[in-house]
Amino acid sequence: MGRLGGVLTTEAFPDGPDGKVKAHRATHIEYPPGTRFDVAAAANCQASEADFQQKGLGACPADSKVGEGTAEVETTGNAPKSEPFTFDITVFNTSHPKDDPSLEGVMLVFHSGDQVTNVILSKIEGNVQTEETEPTCVPPGQPPQCPFGEFAPKRVRVDAPPNSRTVDGVIHNGATTPPTCPAIGHWTIRHGHTYSDGTTDTFVNELPCKATPPRPLRVTVKPGTVRAGRSTKFTVTAISDRTPVPGARVRVGRSLVRTGSDGRASATLRVHRPGTHTVRASAAGYQRASATYRATR
């Protein structure tokens, strides 16, 4: 089973050919397959960017906060290159926010003290998180083309620790890791970023985990004895600790079949060679197993 998990992201964005940080436009984060997110694990913030401008961070319920971090920001384009200055980031849980009622995920609120400067809505579907970044011009109030440049992140660090809550007796976890840990001892999170010049970069974050030893697998085959030269229907059963194992790959002669929800698979074939024959089975997270049957003349 997966465990309650958190997300820690640290990224440093590259400079463009002009020696200035590149303007950011989109993010695509892919968590390891099997990762699950649940927006019911925290209270819901539906505040719009206008609400934040009026009320500051108080636009969101306090118990909708799910993370925090910092961003070092520089200027791009024709604006004079500035020394990095730091904004705080507060991450809120959101479902159907005012600015995009179709979205479920999180909102990243950039602020200095309680003065909000920017809000990014981040959509989560399955194990994929995506977001788009609108330009923030230098100076503020310029058209979207930002002829004098814009503000862009140079470094970002976000820490979203494990969170959960119980609603009507049901436990909801903000993030649940995949059910098994790879043998390499970590899960891989890939961040893809697109910039205004059309270039892209990929960052890789590794989340340590403890590899789970494979579980025992036991396989039986019936019938145990067949007549060589005759067509026979074989039934193979895969179990682990008396529990059926669905989706196991079973090799019977030249036939490759998978077990169903009852842990069984069947294959019909003609065994030409007398003697002992082996049926082999494998399944993710389980030890390999085999069983034998005998063909007689």
N, C-alpha and C positions, 0 to 999 in steps of 0.2 A: 504494500500500500504506500501511496505517496504521503509525505509529511507536510505539515504547515510550513510554508516557506516565505522568505522575504526576498527583496531584490535590491542589490547594491550596484549602481552604475557609475563608473568613472571614465570620462572621455576627454581627450585633448584634440581639438579640431585643427587641421593643417592650414597653413597660409597658402594663398594663391601666388601666381607668378609675380605680382606686384609687391610681394612681401607683407601683404595684409591678410587678415583672416577672411575666409570666403563666406559669402552670404548664404545662410542656410534656408532650405525650402521644404524638405520633407524627411521623415524618419520612418524606417520600417524595422521593427524589432521582432525577431523570431526566437521564441523560447523553445526548449526541447519538446518534441512530441510527447503528449501525455500530460503537459502542464495544464492546470485548470485555474480559472479565476472566477470569483463570485462577488458581484457587486452588492449582494445583500450582507456582506461581511462588515459593512460600516454604514453609517447614516448617509443619506443622499444629499449632495449639494447640486442644485440646479441653477445657481446664480449666473447671470450674464456678465459680460465684461463691463457693461455700464453699471451693474450692481456693485462690482468691485471698486470702480472708480468713485462711487458715492459712499460706500460703507467700509472699504478696505477689506481685510480678511474676515471681518465680522459678517460679510455677506454669506458665508457658509456656516452651517452648524459645526460646532467645535468637534463633535464626534464623527464628522465626515472626513477629518484629516487622516491620511494614511501614510504620509511620508514628508520628507523635507530634504533640502540640499542647498547648494550654492552654484552660481554661474559667474565665471569671469568673462566680461564682455569687452570687445574692442570695436573700432569703427572700420568700415570698408570704403572702397571707392575713392572719391576725390576729397573726402573729409580728411583733415589732418590726423595722422595716426596717433591714437591716444594710448596712454598707459592703461592696462586692464583695470576695470573697476568692477566691483563685486555686487551682485544682487543675491538676495535670498530666494529660495524656491520653496513653496509649500504645495504639497500634492493633496488634492481632495478627491474622494470617491464621487463619481457622478453617473447618473442614469437619466437620460432624456433631458439634458440641460436646455435652458432657454435658447441659447445660441445655436443648438443643433439637436432638436428633439429625437432624432434617429439614433443618437450615439449612446453607447454604454462603455465606460472605461474610467479614465481619470482626467482631471484638469490640473495643469501645472501653472501655478500662479507665481510670476516673478515680481518681486517687490523689494523696496528699500524701507525698512521699518514697516509701517502700515500703509505706505504709499505704493499702490499697485501700478506697475509699468506695462505688464503684458500678461495675457492669459492664452495658453495653448491647450486645446482639447485633444486628448489622445484616445483613440478608439481601440478597444480590445475585442477581437473575435477569435474564439478558440485559443490557440497559442501564439497569435500574431497581434502585435500592437503597432498602430500607424498614426501618424500625425502630420499636419501641414503647418508651415510657419509663414505667417504673413510678415512682410518687411516692416521694420520700424525705422523710419527715415531720420537722417541727420540734416538739418535740425527737425524736430517734431513738426508735423503738420504739412510736410511736403507731399506731393502726389505719390502714388504707389511706385512710380519709377525710381524714386529716391535719387535725383540727379547729383546730390552732394554726398551720397553714400548712405549707409545704414548701420545700425548696431547689430552685431552678430556674436554668438558665443565662441569663446576660445577654449574654455574648459568648463565642464559640467560634472557635478557630482550629486547623485540623488540616492537617498537611502530610504527604502520603503520596508520597514521591519515586518515580521509576521503579525497578522491581525485576524481576529475572528470575533464573532458574536453569536448569541443564541436568539433565535426568533421563533416564537411559538413552539419551543422545545426542539427546534432543529438547529444544529451547529453549522454556521456558514464560515468558511475559511477564505480570506482574501486571495491567497495563492496556495495551491497544492502542487508539490513537485510530482514528476512522473513516478509511477509505481516501482520502478527499479532503477538502480544506479549503474551506469556503464562500468565496464571493467577498468577503464582509464581513471576512474575515481572522481570524475566531475561531469556536470552537465554543461553544455555550451550554449551561450546566448549570443546571437549575432545581431548587431546593429548596423543597418545600412542607412547612409545619409546621402541626400541629393542636394546640390548647391545650385545657385542661380546661373552659373555658367554651364550647367548640364553635367558636370563631373560628379562622381560618386565615390564614397569611401565606405569600407566595412570595418567595424570594430568588433572584437571578440572578447566577451567576458566569460570567465569560467567560474561556475558555482560548485565548490567542493561537495562531494557526497561520499558515502561509504558504500562500496560495492557490495551487493547482496549475493551471497553464495547461491549457486543454482540449486533449486529444489529437486528432490528425488523424483524420478519418473519411472513408472513400471508399465510394461507393455505385455499383453497376452494376445495370442492368435489362435483362432479356431477355424477349421479343424486342425488338430495337431498332427494328423497323419492323413495323407491323400494318396491317390493312385496316379502314378506318372502317366502322362499322355491324356488325362481326362481334364475337362474344364471344371474348375472348382471355384466356388465363391468363398472368399476368406473374409472373416470379420476380425478386426483388430481393435482392442480396447486400450486406451491410455488413461492411467489414473495416477494421482499423487496423494499420498496419505488418505486413501479411500475416496478421494474426490475426483470426478471426471475432469480431464484436461481437454478443453475444446481448442480447435485450431492447430493441433499438433500435425506436423508433416510426417507422413508414413510412407515408406518405400516397401512395396510388396512386388518382388520381381522387377519388372520394368515399369510398373504402375506407381504413380505418385498421387496420394490422396491425402485429404485432411480430415481430422476427426470433427464431428459435430458437437452440439451442446451437451450430448450425453457421453462424450469422450470416445465415440465409436466411429470407425470408418470401414468401408467394405470395398473389395476389389475382386473381380472375376478374371481368372487367367488359367492357362494350361501350363502345367509344370512338366517339362519334357525330361529333365535329368533326375534320375533316382538319387536319393541321398538326403542329407540335411541342408536346409535352406534357412536364411536369416531374414527376418523382418526388422527394419530399423525405423526409429522414431525420434523426432527432435521437436522442441518447442522453446520459445523465448523464455528465459528465466529458469529453465529446467535442465537437468542433466540428460545426456543422450541415453537412449535405452534400446534394447533389442530383444527379440524372442525368436525361437526357432520352430520349424515344423519339418516333418520328414515325408519324403515321397518314396513310395515303394513300387515295385514292378507289378 
